[in-house]
Structure formats: C-alpha cells, structure tokens
Amino acid sequence: MSDQAQRIPRRRWAIGALLGVGVLVNYFDRINLSVSGPQLQHEFGLTTAEMGLLFSAFFWSYALLQVPTGLVLDRFGVTLVGRIGSFLWAGATLLITVASGFGGVLAARVVLGVAEAPAFPANSKATGYWFPRQERALSTAIFDAAAKFSNVIGVPLVALVSVTFGWRWGFGFTAALSFLYFLAFLIFYRDPNADSKLSQAERDYIHAGGATPEGQSDSGAGRMLGYLLANRKVWGLTIQGYRISEQGH
C-alpha cells in the first residue's frame, strides 16, 4: 500500500469488514440444515427423498436468480437490495423454527435462496463503489474468505446449539445472527455519496483510483438481460459455477 493510501482515512475498510460479516452470516443460514438435518428428519418422519428436496430447494431459487439479480441491483441499488435481502434471509431462517412439517421448511428454504441470491453481486457492486482499483482484490478477498471460513466456525457453533437445545434453536441462533447483521447493515451501510462519515479526502482518493460510478446503469440493461436469459450457455455456466462454489465451501 502506498504512503498516500496509508494517510487516507479508512472508512472504506470498515465497510469491507461489514460486507464480509454479512457473507459469513448468510453462509451460516445455508449450512444449518446440513447440521440439524438428522434431528429435523427424525421429528417430522421425513424420507431420504424428502430430505433431498429440502437440501436442493435453496439451490432452485438461488440459481434461477443469479442472472436477473444484477438488473435488480442496477435498478434499486446496493443499499435497498441489501436491506431487503438480509431481512428476508433472517426471516426465512426464523420461519423454520416454527415449521410444522415438510412444506413449511421447503417454502422457507426457497425464500432463503431468493433472499441470498443478491448477496455476492451486491458485495461486488459495493466494492466497486467503495474501493479504488488497486485495492479491490484485497477487499474482495475479505468477503470471499468469509464464505470459506463459515464452515470452520459455523458448523461447530450450530451443532453445539442444536445438540444442546434442539434443532429449532439451531435455526433460531442463525436467524438471530442474521437479524443482527440486518440491523448493522441498516445503520452503517450507505453508498459513498450518501455516507456522511466518509471524509472528503477518502472520497477523492476512491474516485481518483477509478471507483465505479454510482447510480443506475445504461437503459440497455433490459435488452442485455433478455439476451442472457435466452442463452443456454449462460444458464449452464451459472448453475455449474454455483455447484463448484458450493463444493468449495
């Protein structure tokens, strides 16, 4: 890092850390079914096939929304989409704690996929806003590492709660963490131009380093989305890329 960068205030790195925590928490919500699955299966008397549907339900909506979620972010912005997404994924996890059977858990997992689909695209977009080009690799590594680290601490934490208090409390634990993240995002995240705590010196530094311009993208985004949705190769790469990502985590 240059001497100039060291002298600049570091508000952007606090935002980067916040985004990293968000990824960590939403991965907790993904893995909790794997940890609590045997207890849930026993209580509801589910078959192996039904458990397979529950495990895959998240993937259906998550994968389907990977392409259009970029258009949603361009239209409504990181701040609004991030708030709605984090609130919905916390709510979806909380719903499982009161589920009475297969259908309720299935519906909640589908909603979880919808809510978490914008997470990585939103973080990438926020990184473009908040960091100059020379710092984006490190800032992106923060939330990418958080995804990989989630299994290291998430599995034993959820397992401890589930074994001690029951599987519903395991989901309740991750739901509580998600609501805390929602509140943190609601309070602290703003795009740079709307952040009153961002100093002018740091703002100038970010802009001079090639930050992505804020605001809506070109009007051709809808046509581009239509092209992508009609392209089988895009869908194949999207689904395969997601599978590889999940295997890595």
N, C-alpha and C positions, 0 to 999 in steps of 0.2 A: 504494500500500500504506500502511495506517495506521501511526502511530508505535508502536502496541501490537504490530502484526504484525512490525515490524522488530526489536523487542526479544525476540520469542519465538525459541527455538532453531529450527533449520531442518532437522531430521531429515526432515521430510516432503518437502523438495525433493530430498534425496539419493535417496529412494525414487522420486520422479518421474523423476529422471535415469536410474535403473536401468531403469524401465519403458520409457523412451524408447530406451535402448540395445537392449533386447530386441526392440522393433519394428524397429529398424534392422537387426539381425542376421537376424531371420526374413524380412525382405524380401530380404536377400542370398540366402537359400536359395530364394526364389521366382524370382529373376531369373537364377540361374546357368545354368539350362537354355537360356534365350534367348541367353546369351553363348557357351556351349560347344556349342550345338546343332549347328552345321555340322561340327565335329570328330567329335562323337558319331555323327551321321548317317553320315558317311563311314566310320568304323571298323566300324559294325555293318551297313552297307549298307541303311539304312532308306529306305523310300519316303516321299514327301511326306505321304501319308495316315497312315502310322505316326507320323511326327513330330507331326502334328496331334493324334493321340491322346495322345501324351506331353505335349504342351503343355496339353491340356484335362483330363488326369487329375487334376491338383491341384484344378481347379475343381469336379469332381464331388463329392468328399468334403467339400471346404471349404464349398460352398454348401449341401449337404444337412444339414450340422451347425450351420448358423448359428442355426436356431430352437431345437433341443434343447440346445445348449451352455449356454444361460442356466440351464436346470434343473440341469444337471450342476454348474455353478458354485454355485448356491444350495445344493445338497446337500453338496458336498465342499469348497467354499471356494477362494479365490484361491490360497492357499499350495500346497495339494496339486495342484490342477489346473495351476498354473503350473509346478511342478516336473516333473510327468509330461509336460506338453506340450513344454517346452523340451528335455527329454531325448529325447523321441521325435522331434522335428523334427531334432535333431542326428543322431540315429541313422539316420533315413530318408535324410538327405543323404549320410551316410557310406556307406550301402549302395550308393549309385550308383557310388561309386569302385571297387567290386568287382563291379559288374554285368557279366554276360557277354553280354547281349543285350537285346532289346526288352522281354521280360517282366519282367526284374528292375528296369529303370528305371521301367516302368509301375507296378509294385507299390509301389516306393519313393515315387513321386510321389503316389499315392493316400494312403499313410500320412502323407506330409508335409501333405496337406490336412486330414487328421483331427487331426494334432498342432497345426497352427497355427490351426484354427478358433476355439479359445477365446481367442486372444491379445488381440484388441481388446476383447471383452466382459470379460475378466479385468482388463485395464488400466482399463477404465471403472469396474468394481466396486471395484478397489483405490483409484482416485482418489476415489470416494465415501467410502471408509473414512478416507483419509489427509488429505483437504483440506476445509476449510470451504467453504461455497457460494461465497463471494466470490473464492476462488482457483481454482475448478475450471476455469474457462475457460482460464486460463494453463497449468495443469497438464495439461489435456487436449491443449493445443496442443503440448506437448513431444513426446508420442509421435506425434501426428498429423504434425508437421513431420518427425519422424524417418522416417516412411514415405515422405514426399515426397522427402526428402534421400537416400534409399537409392540411387536411380538415379544420382545425381550422383557418388557415390563408389564405389558397389558395382560398377557396370558396368566402369569402367576398372580397378579392382582385380582383379576376377575375370578380365577379359580379359588383363591383364598376366600373371597366374599361368598361365592356360590356354595362352596363346600361347608362353610361355617353357618351361613344363614339361609341357604336355598337359592335355586336358580333365579327366582324372581328378583331377589336382592342383587344378584349379579348384573342383571339388566338395569335395575334401579340405580346401581352405582355408576354405570357408564352414562346413563341418562342424566344423572346429577352433574357429572363432569361436563357433559355436553351443554347443559343449560348454563353452567358457569362460564364456559367458553363463549356462548352466545352473548351473555352479559358483557364479557370483556371486549368482544368484537363490537358490540353496540356502543360501548362507551369510548373505546380507544381508536377504532379504525375510521379513518377518513382518507379519501384520495388526497394527494399532496396539496392541490389547490384549495381544498376545503379544510385543511388542518391548520388551526390557529397556533399550534405549538411548534410547527415547523419554522425554523429561523430562515430569514431571507438568504443568509449565506449558504445554508444547506440546500435551499430551494434552487439557488443559482447553480450550485455545484451539480445537482442532479440534472438540471436542464442542460447545462453545458456538456455533460457526459453522454448526452443522447437519450434521455428518458423518452418513453413512448408518450405521445400527446394524449391528453385525457379527452373524454367526450365520445360521442357516437362515431362509429366508423362510416365508411362511404355507403351510399344508398344502394350500391350493388351487392351488398351482403346477402340480400334475399335471393338474388339470382345465383350467387355462388353456393348458397345453402342448397338450393334446388338441384344444382349440378352434382353436389357431393352426395345428396340423398339418393340420387338416381344411379350413382356409380357403385357397382358391386365390389370393386376393388377397395374402395374406401371403407365399406362395411366390413369386409374381410379383415383388413388391416386393423380397424378399430377393435373388433372382437378379439382377434389374435393378440394384439398388443395388450389388451386388458388381461387376457389369460396369462400372458408371460409376466406381467406386472404382479398379478396375484400370486403366481407361483414363487416369485422372488420374495414375497412378503410372508 
